[in-house]
């Protein structure tokens, strides 16, 4: 729904209300009508045209200068129909038969043609009203000038609002498109991080340890890793979560599908996915009953757990124990990953994010954000690290 839809609805309501007012004036001053049948025929035409324009302006493809020209032609015709249908005395008691109903066409012009168009229509209305009074030999009053001024001011205000709504809609469309591109880029970066970057980091580290020709291979792999990281860092870091850290391959790093795995249907027991990471150093505690989630949500949550365990393998001394706790609540599922590693000082995650190491920002926090959940990282020097992932079931169903 466009931002200008409320304007068109308001104009439609105004047309209906002003039509009722014109009919009330005709009834009140019925004695001043020279041809009552013609006057009521004009009011019937105004009622039919109100229905036509309400439906037509509700459809954006029909909001063209052709429809507006026809609208103005009908409105001016109803205005001049006052001459054969009423006496000069009628204009001293009430406005022309079209009354304030004419303003509906003027407001439509302000939305389609803008402020200049509305000003032109208001001036034409003033000229037509004066011409009608001259033809009917009716006295010119201050009401004519006041009507033109009010119509002019209202048209300018509505025209300005229409242009503001149009610009707001354009900016909103650009923002939505930009968000979609950023989201797609984040998902691609997450998938690459979970596979290619981790492999390159592993080759670089192992090559440096082995030495010789393998060291040169490791150096080249490290260079490619830096280039790939820079590709995905540009444009993502500024709009990303304020936390991030480097990750590297760890136990089960490639066992859990990544963000690209979005076409799954049905439900999955989260316990089965998380228990894949259980090992001598990783303890998994889960409820005795199944923890069912939509397949995509369960796999993404398990992938975030895998990324957190990868950080343990990368940043903690070999053999550092880690625990994974799965909690199944009535309305949410919480998974906590805790290790007894050295932890890290405040600001370390921000520094890693600025350096383009978006492991936590993309593979952990990004996944939970896309699912509508929350992720919190708590750590301190020599205090270990705890990552708490929480996903509400209702949001998981919506995201699936």
Secondary structure in CASP SS format (residue, H / E / C, confidence):
PFRMAT SS
TARGET T0000
AUTHOR 0000-0000-0000
METHOD secondary structure of the structure
MODEL  1
X C 1.00
X C 1.00
X C 1.00
X C 1.00
X H 1.00
X H 1.00
X H 1.00
X H 1.00
X H 1.00
X H 1.00
X H 1.00
X H 1.00
X H 1.00
X H 1.00
X H 1.00
X H 1.00
X H 1.00
X H 1.00
X H 1.00
X H 1.00
X H 1.00
X H 1.00
X H 1.00
X H 1.00
X H 1.00
X H 1.00
X H 1.00
X H 1.00
X C 1.00
X H 1.00
X H 1.00
X H 1.00
X E 1.00
X C 1.00
X C 1.00
X H 1.00
X H 1.00
X H 1.00
X H 1.00
X H 1.00
X H 1.00
X H 1.00
X H 1.00
X H 1.00
X H 1.00
X H 1.00
X H 1.00
X H 1.00
X H 1.00
X H 1.00
X H 1.00
X H 1.00
X H 1.00
X H 1.00
X H 1.00
X H 1.00
X H 1.00
X C 1.00
X C 1.00
X H 1.00
X H 1.00
X H 1.00
X C 1.00
X C 1.00
X H 1.00
X H 1.00
X H 1.00
X H 1.00
X H 1.00
X H 1.00
X H 1.00
X H 1.00
X H 1.00
X H 1.00
X H 1.00
X H 1.00
X H 1.00
X H 1.00
X H 1.00
X H 1.00
X C 1.00
X H 1.00
X H 1.00
X H 1.00
X H 1.00
X E 1.00
X C 1.00
X H 1.00
X H 1.00
X H 1.00
X H 1.00
X H 1.00
X H 1.00
X C 1.00
X C 1.00
X C 1.00
X C 1.00
X C 1.00
X H 1.00
X H 1.00
X H 1.00
X H 1.00
X H 1.00
X H 1.00
X H 1.00
X H 1.00
X H 1.00
X H 1.00
X H 1.00
X H 1.00
X H 1.00
X H 1.00
X H 1.00
X H 1.00
X H 1.00
X H 1.00
X H 1.00
X H 1.00
X H 1.00
X H 1.00
X H 1.00
X H 1.00
X H 1.00
X H 1.00
X H 1.00
X H 1.00
X H 1.00
X H 1.00
X H 1.00
X H 1.00
X H 1.00
X H 1.00
X H 1.00
X H 1.00
X H 1.00
X C 1.00
X C 1.00
X C 1.00
X C 1.00
X C 1.00
X C 1.00
X H 1.00
X H 1.00
X H 1.00
X H 1.00
X H 1.00
X H 1.00
X H 1.00
X H 1.00
X H 1.00
X H 1.00
X H 1.00
X H 1.00
X H 1.00
X H 1.00
X H 1.00
X H 1.00
X H 1.00
X H 1.00
X H 1.00
X H 1.00
X H 1.00
X H 1.00
X H 1.00
X H 1.00
X H 1.00
X H 1.00
X H 1.00
X H 1.00
X H 1.00
X H 1.00
X H 1.00
X H 1.00
X H 1.00
X H 1.00
X H 1.00
X H 1.00
X H 1.00
X H 1.00
X H 1.00
X H 1.00
X H 1.00
X H 1.00
X H 1.00
X H 1.00
X H 1.00
X H 1.00
X H 1.00
X H 1.00
X H 1.00
X H 1.00
X H 1.00
X H 1.00
X H 1.00
X H 1.00
X H 1.00
X H 1.00
X H 1.00
X H 1.00
X H 1.00
X H 1.00
X H 1.00
X H 1.00
X H 1.00
X H 1.00
X H 1.00
X H 1.00
X H 1.00
X H 1.00
X H 1.00
X C 1.00
X C 1.00
X H 1.00
X H 1.00
X H 1.00
X H 1.00
X H 1.00
X H 1.00
X H 1.00
X H 1.00
X H 1.00
X H 1.00
X H 1.00
X H 1.00
X H 1.00
X H 1.00
X H 1.00
X H 1.00
X H 1.00
X H 1.00
X H 1.00
X H 1.00
X H 1.00
X C 1.00
X C 1.00
X C 1.00
X C 1.00
X C 1.00
X C 1.00
X C 1.00
X C 1.00
X C 1.00
X C 1.00
X C 1.00
X C 1.00
X C 1.00
X C 1.00
X C 1.00
X C 1.00
X C 1.00
X C 1.00
X C 1.00
X C 1.00
X C 1.00
X C 1.00
X C 1.00
X C 1.00
X C 1.00
X C 1.00
X C 1.00
X C 1.00
X C 1.00
X C 1.00
X C 1.00
X C 1.00
X C 1.00
X E 1.00
X E 1.00
X E 1.00
X H 1.00
X H 1.00
X H 1.00
X H 1.00
X H 1.00
X H 1.00
X H 1.00
X H 1.00
X C 1.00
X C 1.00
X C 1.00
X C 1.00
X E 1.00
X E 1.00
X E 1.00
X E 1.00
X C 1.00
X C 1.00
X C 1.00
X C 1.00
X C 1.00
X C 1.00
X E 1.00
X E 1.00
X E 1.00
X H 1.00
X H 1.00
X H 1.00
X H 1.00
X H 1.00
X H 1.00
X H 1.00
X H 1.00
X H 1.00
X H 1.00
X H 1.00
X H 1.00
X H 1.00
X H 1.00
X H 1.00
X H 1.00
X H 1.00
X H 1.00
X H 1.00
X H 1.00
X H 1.00
X C 1.00
X C 1.00
X C 1.00
X C 1.00
X C 1.00
X C 1.00
X E 1.00
X E 1.00
X E 1.00
X E 1.00
X E 1.00
X E 1.00
X E 1.00
X C 1.00
X C 1.00
X C 1.00
X E 1.00
X E 1.00
X E 1.00
X E 1.00
X E 1.00
X E 1.00
X E 1.00
X E 1.00
X C 1.00
X C 1.00
X C 1.00
X C 1.00
X C 1.00
X C 1.00
X C 1.00
X C 1.00
X H 1.00
X H 1.00
X H 1.00
X H 1.00
X H 1.00
X H 1.00
X H 1.00
X C 1.00
X C 1.00
X C 1.00
X C 1.00
X H 1.00
X H 1.00
X H 1.00
X H 1.00
X H 1.00
X H 1.00
X H 1.00
X H 1.00
X H 1.00
X H 1.00
X H 1.00
X H 1.00
X H 1.00
X C 1.00
X C 1.00
X E 1.00
X E 1.00
X E 1.00
X E 1.00
X E 1.00
X E 1.00
X C 1.00
X C 1.00
X C 1.00
X C 1.00
X C 1.00
X E 1.00
X E 1.00
X E 1.00
X E 1.00
X E 1.00
X E 1.00
X E 1.00
X E 1.00
X H 1.00
X H 1.00
X H 1.00
X H 1.00
X H 1.00
X H 1.00
X H 1.00
X C 1.00
END
